[in-house]
Amino acid sequence: RRRLAGRGYSTRPMSDSSKQQTDIPETLQSLLVAFAIALAFRGFVVEGFVIPTGSMAPTLLGEHVRFRAPDTGYDYAFDQTGLKRSRPDTVVPVFDPMISEDRGIGATKVGGILSNGRMGDRVLVLKYLYEFFEPDRWDVVVFKNPVDPIGPSQNYIKRLVGGGGEQVLLVDGDVFVAPLDGDLSDFRIARRPDHVQESVWQPVYDSNFVPISSQEVETRIKRRFDGPPFKPAASAWEIADTREWRWDSENITWLDWADDQLPLDDFNAYNIYRYPPIRGENRLNLRDLHPVSDLRFTAAMTPDDPETFATSLELEARDHRFVFSLDAGEAQVEMLDGAGESLQSATGDYEPGHGGVLDVEFTHVDQTMVIRVAGEEVARLEYEWNPLSRLENATFDFDMERYRANPRLADLRRPRVRWKFEGSPFSLRGVNVDRDLYYRVGRLDTRQQAAANGPRIDGPLFGSDPLDPARLGPDQFMMLGDNSGASRDSRYWGRPHPLAVSTTGDDTPFVVHRDLLVGKAWCVYFPAPNRIQGTGLSIVPDLGRMRFIR
């Protein structure tokens, strides 16, 4: 210290003010570097987007209200945008989809509903992923809106259903594809991978949501209510307060699905206030719905004697019978024609789970039958119908010219379901019915096409005409919303905006060019937040709904 002091150097420690002066520029430099990295990361790797509308509901939610039904406790989200055109003091019905699709269980004022509104889900998008990897069918993709790339709806999010130089055709709710040089007989159904299919099932019925009082429900809906939509063929069935269904006999018994109570159709509870109300009644007009035969049935069965117990579920659909059977360790799926003659079958082995419980899943989707026991696939059957065969089987008195004139008017066959049990007394819990996505067809509404983009196009929706399918070049993609009944997507768009044409050099209507792709939606990182009771503030993160996007 003496030598340093003698040479004119100070030996006193640095003062706090000097240290603060040194830390300030270092901190500013660190913040600027972090900000630059964040901007680069946002611009080139990952970016957050807010879901504005319900075109992907219930997979992704736009601005909505979450409602818990008082009778069953069933919780669901619905679109509120249609109510914003009504006066706040207007009284509208409220609904419980586990009781009825069309009959209100009560009434409330529009203002009360809108006061509980929530913003849409916030998602993370992997940007520029498609610069290095080819998009996959069924990806959920963010892209620039080809018909309005500069307006408030310039960013769209939909599911990719076709592209890469192929033909696409929508038939009876499903997607069929073929090579560009193929004819109608060359089309094959596009099946979803299991992880995607699992994410798009939509609930029809869940036995965990049972009304506390049937009498109160009848008063609310002004109609007789006699329990679950699965109706027993005998009065010996017992349904306990624990939601356990019990059959105390070895004799054969049946459960029949009451389609007049909860129809098996493409009803989407998210659109509850988009369906037209019947004037003067606490009901909705649901004539525009389509029957759906792609269904999943799940339940946990506990037979008293697993060795003698047998069950089979029969789905009558598309002028055929699809039978799922479990009997003494053997599982079988079988397809029969309308006369009862067996056409195809497949078998497999299964074992009851812990305690003799049969946790079963019977699935008919994308022309595939599957049985799963305890989550493991034990039997599978795939059948290949081309679009013409599908239409002929799914439609009463199918006529091609009449169908092409307006596919929406096709008289589709409604599915029927019977579930048989025999051989042992048993208990039944967790009975669930889900339905698949259903892509609608119909005719174009020229009012939905922008006049500034060129002459309007009339005719069937894009991809719905069997004799003129959607034809996609190597850099063109077809995008559809999961909420098919309320999605403005490739089926409707018409001609692209001049700016999109100048950017891509492609003026093909109805499609998304590769140059308009922004990225793949990866996860919901901030679901619509919960509301703090009594404050009107929606700031509590709903962490339980964080999820990857499939």
C-alpha positions in Angstrom: 0.0 0.0 0.0 2.9 2.4 0.8 4.5 1.8 -2.6 1.2 2.4 -4.4 0.5 5.5 -2.3 4.0 6.8 -2.9 3.5 6.5 -6.7 0.4 8.6 -6.6 -2.2 5.7 -6.6 -5.1 5.9 -4.2 -5.4 3.0 -1.8 -8.9 3.8 -0.7 -11.7 1.4 -1.7 -14.0 2.4 -4.6 -16.9 4.5 -3.3 -20.5 3.3 -3.8 -21.2 6.2 -6.2 -18.3 5.2 -8.4 -19.4 1.6 -8.4 -22.9 2.6 -9.3 -21.6 4.7 -12.2 -19.7 1.6 -13.5 -22.8 -0.7 -13.1 -25.2 1.5 -14.9 -23.6 1.2 -18.4 -23.0 -2.5 -17.9 -26.6 -3.0 -17.0 -27.8 -1.0 -20.0 -25.5 -3.0 -22.2 -26.9 -6.2 -20.9 -30.5 -5.1 -21.3 -29.8 -4.0 -24.9 -28.2 -7.3 -25.7 -31.1 -9.2 -24.1 -33.6 -7.1 -26.0 -31.8 -7.6 -29.3 -31.7 -11.4 -28.6 -35.4 -11.4 -27.7 -36.3 -9.5 -30.9 -34.3 -11.9 -33.0 -35.8 -14.9 -31.2 -39.3 -13.4 -31.8 -38.7 -12.5 -35.4 -37.0 -15.7 -36.5 -37.7 -18.6 -34.0 -40.9 -18.3 -31.9 -43.7 -15.7 -31.7 -46.8 -15.5 -29.7 -50.3 -15.0 -31.3 -53.7 -14.5 -29.8 -56.5 -16.6 -31.2 -59.1 -14.0 -32.3 -62.1 -16.2 -33.4 -63.6 -19.6 -32.7 -62.8 -21.1 -36.1 -60.6 -23.8 -34.4 -62.9 -24.3 -31.4 -62.9 -26.3 -29.2 -59.3 -27.1 -30.1 -58.3 -23.5 -29.8 -60.6 -20.8 -28.3 -61.1 -17.3 -29.5 -62.9 -14.7 -27.4 -65.4 -16.6 -25.4 -67.4 -17.2 -22.2 -66.9 -20.3 -20.0 -70.1 -21.6 -18.4 -70.8 -24.2 -15.7 -74.3 -25.7 -16.0 -76.1 -25.7 -12.6 -77.8 -29.0 -13.0 -74.9 -31.3 -14.0 -71.8 -29.2 -13.3 -70.8 -29.6 -16.9 -68.2 -26.9 -17.9 -67.9 -25.6 -21.5 -66.9 -22.6 -23.5 -69.1 -20.8 -26.0 -68.6 -18.0 -28.5 -70.0 -14.6 -27.3 -69.5 -12.5 -30.5 -73.0 -13.1 -31.8 -74.5 -11.7 -28.6 -72.7 -8.4 -29.0 -75.3 -7.2 -31.5 -78.1 -7.6 -28.8 -79.0 -5.1 -26.1 -77.5 -5.8 -22.7 -81.0 -6.3 -21.1 -82.1 -8.8 -23.8 -83.0 -12.2 -22.2 -81.6 -15.3 -23.8 -81.7 -19.0 -22.9 -78.7 -20.8 -21.4 -77.9 -24.4 -22.2 -76.5 -27.7 -20.8 -75.2 -29.9 -23.7 -75.3 -33.0 -21.4 -79.1 -32.6 -21.1 -80.2 -31.2 -24.5 -78.7 -29.6 -27.6 -81.7 -27.4 -28.3 -83.7 -26.8 -25.2 -82.6 -24.1 -22.7 -82.3 -24.9 -19.0 -82.9 -21.3 -18.0 -82.5 -17.7 -19.1 -80.2 -14.8 -18.4 -79.5 -11.3 -19.7 -77.0 -10.7 -22.5 -75.1 -8.1 -20.3 -74.5 -10.7 -17.7 -73.0 -13.1 -20.3 -70.8 -10.5 -21.9 -69.5 -9.3 -18.5 -67.9 -12.8 -18.1 -66.1 -12.7 -21.4 -62.6 -13.9 -21.8 -59.9 -13.3 -24.4 -58.7 -16.0 -26.8 -56.0 -18.5 -26.1 -52.4 -17.3 -26.6 -50.3 -19.7 -28.6 -46.6 -20.0 -29.5 -45.8 -20.5 -33.2 -42.6 -22.0 -34.5 -41.6 -19.6 -37.3 -39.7 -20.5 -40.4 -40.0 -24.2 -39.6 -41.4 -24.8 -43.0 -38.2 -23.3 -44.6 -36.5 -26.5 -43.5 -39.2 -29.0 -43.2 -42.2 -29.9 -45.4 -45.6 -29.2 -43.7 -47.4 -32.3 -42.6 -51.1 -33.0 -43.1 -53.1 -32.1 -40.0 -50.5 -29.5 -38.8 -52.2 -26.5 -37.1 -50.6 -23.6 -39.1 -50.5 -19.8 -38.9 -50.4 -18.1 -42.3 -51.2 -14.8 -43.9 -54.8 -14.6 -45.0 -54.7 -14.8 -48.8 -57.9 -12.8 -49.3 -57.0 -10.0 -46.8 -53.3 -10.0 -46.0 -53.2 -6.4 -44.7 -56.4 -6.1 -42.7 -57.1 -6.8 -39.0 -57.6 -10.5 -39.9 -54.3 -10.8 -41.7 -53.1 -13.7 -39.6 -55.2 -16.9 -39.8 -54.8 -20.2 -38.0 -56.3 -23.4 -39.5 -55.5 -27.1 -39.9 -53.7 -28.2 -43.0 -55.7 -31.0 -44.7 -54.1 -31.2 -48.1 -51.3 -30.0 -50.4 -48.1 -31.0 -52.1 -49.5 -31.8 -55.5 -52.7 -33.8 -54.8 -56.5 -33.7 -55.1 -58.7 -33.3 -52.1 -62.3 -34.1 -51.7 -64.6 -33.6 -48.7 -67.2 -36.4 -48.3 -69.6 -37.1 -45.4 -67.4 -35.1 -43.1 -64.1 -36.8 -44.0 -61.1 -35.9 -46.2 -60.2 -38.0 -49.2 -57.1 -37.5 -51.3 -55.7 -38.8 -54.6 -52.8 -38.0 -57.0 -53.3 -35.1 -59.4 -53.8 -37.6 -62.3 -56.2 -39.8 -60.4 -59.9 -40.2 -61.0 -62.7 -40.6 -58.5 -62.0 -44.3 -57.9 -58.4 -43.5 -56.9 -59.3 -41.4 -53.9 -58.5 -42.8 -50.5 -59.5 -41.6 -47.0 -56.8 -39.5 -45.2 -56.6 -41.0 -41.7 -55.3 -38.9 -38.8 -52.5 -40.2 -36.6 -53.6 -41.3 -33.1 -52.1 -38.2 -31.4 -54.0 -35.9 -33.7 -57.3 -37.9 -33.5 -57.1 -37.9 -29.7 -57.0 -34.1 -29.7 -60.0 -33.5 -31.9 -62.7 -35.7 -30.4 -65.7 -33.6 -29.3 -68.0 -34.7 -26.4 -71.5 -35.8 -27.0 -72.3 -37.4 -23.6 -70.4 -38.0 -20.3 -72.1 -40.0 -17.6 -70.1 -38.1 -14.9 -72.4 -35.2 -15.5 -75.8 -36.3 -14.2 -78.5 -33.9 -13.1 -79.2 -33.7 -9.4 -82.9 -33.7 -9.9 -84.8 -35.0 -13.0 -87.9 -33.1 -11.9 -86.1 -29.8 -11.9 -84.6 -30.5 -15.3 -88.1 -31.3 -16.7 -89.3 -28.0 -15.3 -86.4 -26.1 -16.9 -86.6 -27.7 -20.4 -90.4 -28.1 -20.4 -90.1 -31.7 -21.5 -90.0 -35.1 -20.0 -86.5 -36.1 -18.9 -85.9 -39.8 -18.2 -82.2 -40.1 -17.5 -79.2 -40.8 -19.7 -79.5 -41.1 -23.5 -78.5 -44.7 -23.2 -81.9 -46.3 -22.5 -82.1 -49.8 -20.9 -84.3 -52.4 -22.5 -85.4 -53.7 -19.1 -86.4 -52.0 -15.9 -84.0 -54.0 -13.7 -81.1 -51.5 -14.4 -80.1 -49.5 -11.4 -78.3 -46.1 -11.6 -76.9 -45.2 -8.2 -76.0 -41.7 -6.9 -72.4 -42.7 -7.4 -73.1 -42.6 -11.2 -72.7 -46.4 -11.3 -75.0 -48.3 -13.6 -75.7 -51.8 -12.4 -77.2 -55.0 -14.0 -77.8 -57.9 -11.5 -78.5 -60.7 -13.9 -76.8 -63.2 -16.2 -79.5 -62.7 -18.8 -79.0 -60.6 -22.0 -79.7 -56.9 -21.6 -79.4 -53.9 -24.0 -78.8 -50.2 -23.9 -80.2 -48.3 -26.9 -79.1 -44.8 -27.7 -81.9 -42.3 -27.7 -81.1 -40.1 -30.7 -84.1 -37.9 -30.1 -82.6 -36.9 -26.7 -79.0 -36.3 -27.7 -78.6 -36.7 -31.5 -75.4 -38.0 -32.9 -74.6 -35.0 -35.1 -72.1 -32.2 -35.7 -73.5 -30.0 -33.0 -70.7 -27.9 -31.4 -71.5 -26.3 -28.0 -69.1 -23.5 -28.8 -71.5 -22.3 -31.4 -74.6 -22.4 -29.1 -75.4 -18.7 -29.8 -74.8 -19.0 -33.5 -77.7 -21.4 -34.0 -81.0 -19.6 -34.7 -83.5 -19.4 -31.9 -87.1 -20.4 -32.4 -89.2 -17.3 -31.8 -91.3 -17.4 -28.7 -89.7 -20.6 -27.4 -86.8 -21.5 -25.2 -85.3 -23.5 -28.0 -82.9 -23.5 -31.0 -83.5 -24.4 -34.6 -80.9 -27.2 -35.3 -82.1 -28.4 -38.7 -78.8 -27.5 -40.3 -76.9 -30.2 -38.3 -75.5 -33.3 -40.0 -75.5 -36.8 -38.7 -72.1 -38.1 -37.7 -71.1 -41.8 -37.8 -67.5 -41.4 -36.7 -67.9 -42.0 -33.0 -66.0 -43.2 -29.9 -67.6 -45.1 -27.0 -65.7 -45.6 -23.8 -66.7 -47.1 -20.4 -65.3 -49.0 -17.4 -67.1 -52.3 -17.0 -66.7 -54.5 -13.9 -68.3 -58.0 -14.4 -68.8 -60.2 -11.4 -67.5 -63.1 -13.4 -65.0 -62.0 -16.2 -64.8 -65.5 -17.6 -68.5 -65.6 -18.6 -69.1 -61.9 -19.3 -69.5 -60.8 -22.9 -70.5 -57.5 -24.5 -70.9 -56.2 -28.0 -71.7 -52.7 -29.3 -73.5 -52.4 -32.7 -73.3 -49.2 -34.7 -75.7 -49.1 -37.6 -74.4 -46.5 -40.1 -73.9 -45.9 -43.8 -76.3 -48.8 -44.6 -73.9 -51.2 -42.8 -73.4 -52.6 -39.3 -70.2 -52.2 -37.4 -69.9 -54.6 -34.4 -67.4 -54.4 -31.6 -67.3 -57.5 -29.4 -65.5 -58.8 -26.2 -66.0 -62.4 -25.1 -63.9 -64.5 -22.8 -60.6 -62.9 -23.7 -61.2 -62.5 -27.4 -61.9 -59.1 -29.1 -63.5 -58.8 -32.5 -64.4 -56.0 -34.9 -66.7 -56.9 -37.8 -68.4 -55.1 -40.6 -71.6 -56.5 -42.1 -73.8 -55.3 -44.9 -77.4 -54.2 -44.5 -78.7 -57.8 -44.8 -76.4 -59.0 -42.0 -73.8 -60.7 -44.1 -70.2 -60.5 -42.8 -67.9 -58.5 -45.1 -64.7 -58.1 -43.0 -63.5 -58.9 -39.5 -60.4 -58.9 -37.3 -59.7 -60.4 -33.9 -57.3 -60.0 -31.0 -56.8 -61.1 -27.4 -57.3 -59.0 -24.3 -57.0 -59.3 -20.5 -59.1 -57.6 -17.8 -57.3 -54.9 -15.9 -56.7 -54.7 -12.1 -59.7 -56.0 -10.2 -61.3 -57.5 -13.3 -62.1 -54.0 -14.7 -62.6 -53.8 -18.5 -61.6 -50.2 -19.4 -62.9 -50.3 -23.0 -62.9 -48.0 -26.0 -64.8 -48.8 -29.2 -63.9 -46.4 -32.1 -65.3 -46.0 -35.6 -63.5 -43.2 -37.4 -61.9 -42.6 -40.8 -63.2 -45.9 -42.1 -61.4 -47.7 -39.3 -62.7 -49.8 -36.4 -60.6 -50.2 -33.3 -61.0 -51.8 -29.9 -58.8 -50.8 -27.0 -58.7 -52.4 -23.6 -56.9 -50.5 -20.8 -55.5 -48.2 -23.5 -53.9 -51.0 -25.5 -55.1 -51.6 -29.1 -56.4 -55.2 -29.3 -58.2 -55.3 -32.6 -58.3 -53.1 -35.8 -60.1 -53.2 -39.1 -59.7 -50.7 -41.9 -62.1 -50.7 -44.9 -61.5 -48.8 -48.1 -64.3 -47.0 -49.8 -63.8 -44.4 -52.4 -65.9 -41.2 -52.3 -68.6 -42.5 -54.6 -69.0 -45.7 -52.5 -69.1 -43.5 -49.3 -71.8 -41.2 -50.7 -73.9 -44.1 -52.0 -73.8 -45.8 -48.6 -74.2 -42.7 -46.5 -77.1 -41.1 -48.5 -80.6 -42.2 -49.1 -81.3 -42.5 -52.8 -78.0 -40.9 -53.8 -78.1 -38.9 -57.1 -74.9 -37.3 -58.4 -76.5 -34.4 -60.2 -78.8 -33.5 -57.4 -75.8 -33.8 -54.9 -73.6 -31.5 -57.1 -76.4 -28.9 -57.3 -76.3 -28.6 -53.5 -74.4 -31.1 -51.4 -75.9 -29.6 -48.3 -79.3 -31.0 -49.1 -78.2 -34.7 -49.2 -80.4 -36.9 -47.1 -77.8 -38.6 -44.9 -78.5 -41.7 -42.9 -78.6 -41.3 -39.2 -76.5 -43.7 -37.0 -78.2 -46.0 -34.5 -76.4 -47.6 -31.6 -77.2 -50.7 -29.5 -75.0 -52.1 -26.7 -75.5 -55.7 -25.6 -74.3 -57.4 -22.3 -74.7 -61.0 -21.1 -73.2 -63.8 -19.1 -72.7 -62.1 -15.7 -73.9 -59.3 -13.5 -71.8 -56.2 -13.9 -71.3 -52.5 -13.1 -70.8 -49.8 -15.6 -69.0 -46.4 -15.0 -67.5 -43.6 -17.0 -69.7 -44.0 -20.0 -68.6 -41.5 -22.7 -69.6 -40.8 -26.3 -67.5 -38.5 -28.5 -67.8 -37.6 -32.1 -65.1 -36.8 -34.7 -64.6 -33.5 -36.6 -67.1 -33.2 -39.4 -66.0 -31.1 -42.5 -69.2 -29.6 -44.0 -69.9 -29.2 -47.7 -72.4 -27.0 -49.5 -72.5 -24.1 -51.9 -70.4 -20.9 -52.0 -71.9 -17.6 -50.7 -70.6 -15.0 -53.0 -71.3 -12.3 -50.4 -68.3 -13.7 -48.4 -65.9 -13.0 -51.3 -64.2 -9.6 -51.5 -65.2 -7.8 -54.7 -61.8 -6.1 -54.8 -60.1 -9.5 -55.4 -61.8 -10.1 -58.7 -64.9 -11.7 -60.1 -66.8 -13.7 -57.5 -67.0 -17.5 -57.9 -70.2 -19.4 -57.6 -70.9 -23.1 -57.2 -70.1 -25.9 -54.7 -67.7 -25.2 -51.9 -64.0 -25.8 -52.8 -63.2 -29.5 -52.5 -66.9 -30.6 -52.2 -67.7 -31.5 -55.9 -67.0 -35.2 -56.6 -66.5 -34.4 -60.3 -64.3 -31.3 -59.7 -62.2 -31.9 -56.6 -59.7 -29.4 -55.2 -56.5 -29.6 -57.1 -53.4 -28.4 -55.3 -50.0 -27.6 -56.8 -46.7 -28.4 -55.1 -46.7 -25.1 -53.3 -50.4 -24.9 -52.5 -52.2 -25.9 -49.4 -55.9 -26.4 -48.3 -56.7 -25.1 -44.8 -59.8 -25.9 -42.8 -61.0 -24.9 -39.3 -61.8 -27.5 -36.7 -65.1 -25.6 -36.0 -66.3 -26.5 -39.5 -69.7 -25.0 -39.0 -68.3 -21.5 -38.2 -65.0 -21.3 -40.0 -64.1 -19.1 -43.0 -61.5 -21.2 -44.6 -60.3 -22.7 -47.9 -63.8 -23.9 -48.8 -65.2 -20.3 -49.0 -62.4 -17.8 -49.8 -62.6 -17.2 -53.5 -59.9 -15.3 -55.3 -56.8 -14.0 -53.4 -56.0 -10.4 -52.7 -53.8 -8.6 -55.3 -51.1 -8.1 -52.7 -51.0 -11.9 -52.1 -50.8 -12.5 -55.8 -47.9 -10.0 -56.2 -46.1 -11.7 -53.3 -46.5 -15.3 -54.4 -47.0 -15.0 -58.1 -50.0 -17.3 -57.7 -53.6 -16.2 -58.4 -55.2 -19.6 -57.7 -58.4 -19.1 -55.6 -59.2 -20.9 -52.3 -55.6 -22.0 -51.5 -52.7 -20.8 -49.3 -49.3 -20.5 -51.1 -46.2 -21.7 -49.4 -44.9 -18.1 -49.3 -47.8 -17.1 -47.0 -47.0 -19.7 -44.3 -45.8 -18.1 -41.0 -45.2 -21.2 -38.9 -46.6 -24.2 -37.0 -48.7 -23.6 -33.9 -46.8 -25.3 -31.1 -48.5 -24.9 -27.7 -51.1 -22.9 -25.8 -48.7 -21.1 -23.4 -51.3 -18.7 -21.9 -54.9 -20.0 -22.0 -57.7 -17.6 -21.5 -57.3 -16.5 -17.8 -59.8 -17.1 -15.0 -61.8 -14.2 -13.6 -61.3 -13.0 -10.0 -64.7 -13.4 -8.4 -66.4 -10.0 -7.8 -63.7 -7.9 -9.5 -64.4 -8.4 -13.2 -60.7 -8.9 -13.8 -59.5 -11.9 -15.9 -55.8 -12.1 -14.8 -55.5 -15.5 -13.1 -53.6 -17.9 -15.5 -55.7 -21.0 -16.2 -52.6 -23.2 -16.0 -54.6 -26.4 -16.2 -55.5 -25.7 -19.8 -51.9 -25.2 -21.0 -51.3 -27.8 -23.7 -49.4 -28.8 -26.8 -51.3 -28.3 -30.0 -51.9 -31.4 -32.0 
